Structure formats: C-alpha cells, structure tokens
Amino acid sequence: MLTSFLRVLVIYPIVVFGVRLMGKRQIGELQPTELVVTILISNIATLPLEDQNLPLLMGIVPMLVLICFEVLMSWAVLRSRKLRHLLSGAPQIIIRDGKIDQKKMTELRFSLDDLMTSLRSLGIFDLTEVQLAVVETNGQVSAYQKAQARAATCGDLRLRVPDQPPPEVLIADGCLSEDGMTAAGCSNDRLNRILQHHGLAQEDVFLLTADQNGVKSLIRKEASV
C-alpha cells in the first residue's frame, strides 16, 4: 500500500506537468497529436501503478519522451504550414452562401444531426439564418449568420458609445485579488472605504467586482448552516 502511495506521488505531478505543457485546451479542443499523446500518457501512467514489480522508471521515461516529442512537434507545426495541415488538417466550409455542401459533409462524415447540434450550441436554431459555417480542425463548428439574423450593434445603429474596461474581480470568496486591484486601478484605501460603506469585512464578501468608475457587483457571503 505504501509503495502504491509513493508511486502515485511521483507519477501524478509528471502527468500534470505533461498535460500543462500542452496548454489549457479542453478534451474536445485537442488537436490529433495532442489527443494521442494524452491517451498514451494516461495509459502508461497506470502501468507502474497496477504492476508493483515494474520499475517506476519504466513508466516515467516513456512519459517524459512523449512530452518532449509533443513539445518538438508543436514547435515544428508552428513553423511549417504544410506539416500543420498534414497533422491537424484544415478548416472545411460546409455551408456557403446559405447552401449546405452535402458532398463535403459526407467526406467529413458529418451528419445533419451533428450540424444542427453544433448550431444550437451557438444559439442558432434556424438553418436558414446561416450564411457561412466552417468545421474547424478540432471538429467544432463556427457559423456566420446572415445580416437579417444578426443582432444589431452600436455601429449598425450609428451610436457612439465609449469603450469601457470590463469589471475586475477584487474579492473572491473572501480572498483579495492583487491583479484585479491593479487592473481596476483600485487602491487599498478605496477598497476599505467600499467595505466600510457596506459595513462589511473582506472575509464577509463572496464576490466584489469593480472598474475605474466604481463598484459593479457586491455579493455577501451567505451564513453557513
């Protein structure tokens, strides 16, 4: 039991390090090479945990080799367009000028149900609203709606609205965010005045967001039962 525990302590940070090196993408956003390396690392990591007679290095070395290989491949893909298209493919247009390219969908083995599911996830429920739809290299669909279906913007309405910075999180679950304070231009004195105005201590705040113009949201912590 102790041996298994110690092996987990060694292998776990290596696996986390490897996944972290490949970025912060979700499983559905991984490129083919990244997905293959992720699967191989997860399988290799279980071998020394299941078989106590197997040397720990027999699991660590292959994982490190795969991680190094993925880093080198990522570097090469960034510098070679041909290699990038070979390994990851290229975006494919399946709707152009509002017309579905059925031949392209067949080549991609992309069903109509897949298309409608992807469009609904984008908030599009009527296929006739789509001007252009593209299947990205990670399998996700990007869509551009027709002019009459797109929401009007301030530019469309010829309204001059000044750009405003987004609110920054100053306190989250009672913890102060120094980065948020800097981005919002909020000093400790100003924060203390805000808290005093609401009769709260920092530990009593569940969420506090603000920008340079003032407080945007303040949520108190609920009393624990």
C-alpha positions in Angstrom: 0.0 0.0 0.0 2.8 2.4 0.9 4.6 1.6 -2.3 1.5 2.4 -4.4 1.0 5.7 -2.5 4.6 6.8 -3.1 4.4 5.9 -6.8 1.2 8.0 -7.1 3.1 10.9 -5.5 5.8 10.6 -8.1 3.7 9.9 -11.3 0.9 12.4 -10.6 3.0 15.6 -10.9 4.6 14.3 -14.0 1.3 13.7 -15.7 0.0 17.1 -14.6 3.2 18.7 -15.9 2.8 16.9 -19.3 -0.8 18.0 -19.7 0.0 21.5 -18.6 2.7 21.7 -21.3 0.2 21.0 -23.9 -1.9 24.1 -22.9 -5.3 24.7 -21.4 -7.5 23.2 -24.0 -10.4 21.0 -23.2 -10.6 17.4 -24.5 -12.9 18.4 -27.3 -10.4 21.1 -28.4 -7.3 18.9 -28.6 -5.5 18.5 -31.9 -5.0 14.9 -33.1 -1.3 14.8 -31.9 -2.3 16.2 -28.5 -5.1 13.8 -28.1 -2.9 10.8 -28.9 -0.2 11.9 -26.5 -2.7 12.5 -23.8 -4.2 9.0 -24.2 -0.7 7.4 -24.3 0.4 9.2 -21.2 -2.7 8.2 -19.3 -2.2 4.6 -20.3 1.5 4.5 -19.5 0.9 6.1 -16.1 -1.3 3.3 -15.0 1.3 0.5 -15.7 3.7 1.0 -12.8 0.6 1.6 -10.5 -1.0 -1.7 -11.4 2.2 -3.8 -11.5 4.3 -3.2 -8.4 7.1 -5.4 -9.9 7.5 -3.0 -12.8 10.3 -0.4 -12.2 9.0 3.1 -11.8 11.3 4.4 -14.4 9.6 2.1 -17.0 6.6 4.5 -16.7 8.4 7.8 -16.1 10.8 7.6 -19.0 8.2 6.9 -21.8 6.0 9.7 -20.4 8.9 12.2 -20.5 9.8 11.1 -24.0 6.2 11.6 -25.2 6.1 15.0 -23.5 9.3 16.1 -25.2 8.1 14.7 -28.5 4.9 16.7 -28.3 6.8 19.9 -27.5 9.0 19.4 -30.5 6.0 18.6 -32.7 4.2 21.8 -31.5 7.3 23.8 -32.3 7.6 22.3 -35.8 3.8 22.7 -36.5 4.0 26.4 -35.7 6.8 26.9 -38.3 5.5 24.7 -41.1 2.1 25.3 -42.6 2.4 22.0 -44.7 3.1 20.0 -41.5 0.3 21.7 -39.7 -2.2 20.8 -42.4 -0.8 17.2 -42.6 -1.2 16.6 -38.9 -4.2 18.8 -38.0 -6.0 19.2 -41.3 -7.6 22.5 -42.5 -10.9 24.1 -41.7 -13.6 22.9 -44.1 -16.6 25.0 -45.3 -19.9 23.0 -45.1 -22.3 26.0 -45.6 -21.5 28.7 -48.1 -23.9 31.5 -49.1 -26.6 29.7 -47.1 -26.3 26.4 -49.0 -25.2 23.2 -47.4 -22.3 21.4 -49.1 -23.6 17.8 -48.8 -20.6 16.3 -50.5 -18.2 18.0 -48.1 -20.3 16.8 -45.1 -20.1 13.2 -46.5 -16.3 13.5 -46.8 -16.1 14.7 -43.2 -18.6 12.1 -42.0 -20.5 15.0 -40.5 -24.2 14.2 -40.2 -27.1 16.7 -40.3 -27.7 15.9 -36.6 -24.1 16.9 -35.8 -24.5 20.1 -37.7 -27.8 21.1 -36.0 -26.4 20.2 -32.6 -23.3 22.4 -33.2 -25.5 25.3 -34.5 -27.8 25.1 -31.5 -24.8 25.3 -29.2 -24.1 28.7 -30.9 -27.7 29.8 -30.3 -28.8 29.2 -33.9 -31.9 27.1 -34.3 -32.9 28.0 -37.8 -30.6 26.7 -40.6 -31.8 29.4 -43.0 -30.1 32.0 -40.8 -26.6 30.7 -41.6 -24.6 32.4 -44.2 -21.3 30.5 -43.7 -20.4 27.5 -41.5 -17.0 26.1 -41.1 -15.8 22.8 -39.4 -12.6 23.7 -37.6 -9.6 21.4 -37.3 -10.7 20.4 -33.8 -14.2 19.3 -35.0 -16.1 22.3 -33.7 -18.4 24.4 -36.0 -18.1 28.1 -36.4 -21.0 29.9 -38.0 -21.6 33.4 -39.5 -25.2 34.4 -39.6 -27.0 36.3 -42.4 -27.4 40.1 -41.9 -31.0 40.0 -41.0 -30.4 37.3 -38.3 -27.5 39.0 -36.6 -28.1 41.2 -33.5 -27.8 44.9 -34.2 -24.6 46.5 -32.9 -24.0 50.1 -31.8 -22.1 50.5 -35.1 -25.2 49.4 -37.0 -27.3 51.9 -35.1 -24.7 54.6 -35.6 -24.4 55.1 -31.8 -21.2 56.4 -30.3 -20.6 54.5 -27.1 -17.3 55.0 -25.4 -15.3 51.8 -24.8 -15.4 50.7 -21.2 -13.0 48.3 -19.5 -14.6 45.2 -18.1 -15.2 44.9 -14.4 -12.4 43.2 -12.5 -12.7 40.8 -9.6 -11.4 42.5 -6.4 -12.5 39.9 -3.8 -13.5 36.3 -4.5 -14.8 34.2 -1.6 -13.1 36.5 0.9 -9.7 36.5 -0.8 -8.2 39.7 -2.2 -7.1 39.7 -5.9 -4.0 41.8 -6.3 -4.1 41.5 -10.1 -7.8 42.6 -10.1 -7.0 45.6 -7.8 -4.2 46.7 -10.2 -6.3 46.3 -13.4 -9.2 48.2 -11.8 -7.0 51.0 -10.5 -8.3 50.4 -7.0 -6.1 51.3 -4.0 -6.3 49.6 -0.6 -7.8 52.9 0.8 -10.6 52.9 -1.8 -11.3 49.2 -1.1 -11.5 49.9 2.6 -14.0 52.8 2.0 -16.2 50.5 -0.1 -16.2 47.8 2.5 -16.9 50.3 5.3 -19.7 51.9 3.3 -21.5 48.5 3.2 -20.5 47.6 6.7 -18.5 44.5 5.6 -15.2 43.0 6.3 -13.2 41.4 3.5 -14.0 37.9 4.9 -17.7 38.7 4.6 -17.6 39.3 0.8 -18.4 36.4 -1.6 -17.8 38.5 -4.7 -16.8 42.1 -5.4 -16.2 43.4 -8.9 -15.4 47.0 -9.9 -13.9 49.1 -12.6 -12.4 52.6 -12.6 -15.8 54.1 -12.3 -16.9 52.2 -9.2 -18.5 49.0 -7.8 -20.3 46.8 -10.3 -21.3 43.9 -8.2 -21.1 43.1 -4.4 -22.4 39.8 -3.1 -22.3 39.0 0.6 -21.4 35.6 1.9 -24.4 33.6 3.0 -24.4 32.5 6.6 -23.3 28.9 6.8 -25.8 26.5 8.2 
